[in-house]
Amino acid sequence: MPKTAIFLNHKHPESANLGLQVADHWQKEGGELFLFGEDRVFDPADCSYADFSGVDLALVLGGDGTVLAAVNHLAPFGVKILGINLGNLGFLCEIEKEDLFPALDRVLAGDFWLEERIMLHGSLRRQGEQLLTYSALNDFIVSSSSKARAITLEAFCNEEFIGSYRGDGLLVATPTGSTAYSLSSGGPILFPDTKALIINPVCCHSFFSRPLVVPAAWEIKIICRGEEALLTADGQQNCYLKQDDLIIIKKSPHQARLIRLGESRFFATLSRKMGQP
């Protein structure tokens, strides 16, 4: 049986008790659990230094934020991820709480398929020195760190200058991220397996600032031309930027491997999650 890690969001009132029920069920049915210290279930925020090289599968209880945090740890190891929605939207989650235990039995029996999603790799360089790297399944956002001030950013694709943007910020989103912050900023929705990225200005002070869709293989560079800016990866990790900081974003060598139990019906899921009849 596959070695399985169970992640949860400790801030959710139901997650701790439900996580232990899942662990008991999994072991009762013969599944092997990955232990983090003495814990059978744990929060992705607490396992930055865990080695998941022996893990084949992860059960993630929470909402999209919990899945995004878990993916950041698991994608480099090729771990399969089943999202169990305890939150509101749950776009990345495959099943709802009421369907939990029958779904677990299907996964234990190998009755599922995998959907692989593009991820992003981003690096921050300051005065020619690389300071940090992040990964993201949804998006990277460069935004103003002060709500009352606009920032100026310059963007390039494959070394070609796109333009200068002044406003609340600029985001680079994957097809997965096209239904997240990019959507609320007026960006297009991309089918999950589209080999493309979105470059989307956020509240820019120009009538001609529109979202761009570019090939996923292209490298995107953003230069910060002012102070009080913030780089955020998937809403999970962030750092403050300085004048002339360079952010380089490109397709990651890793992918998110999401477990699916039913047929792929993207538009039906989109309508249901967005509250359409």
Secondary structure, DSSP 4 states (H G I P E B T S, - for coil): --EEEEEE-TTSTTHHHHHHHHHHHHHHTT-EE--BTTBSEE-GGG-TT---TT--EEEEEE-HHHHHHHHHHHGGGT-EEEEEE-SS--TT--EEGGGHHHHHHHHHTT--EEEEEEEEEEEEEETTEEEEEEEESSEEEEEESSTT--EEEEEEETTEEEEEEEEEEEEEE-TGGGGTHHHHTTPPP--TT--EEEEEEEEES-TT---EEEETT--EEEEE-SSSEEEEETTTEEEEE-TT-EEEEEEEEEEEEEEE-S---HHHHHHHHTT--
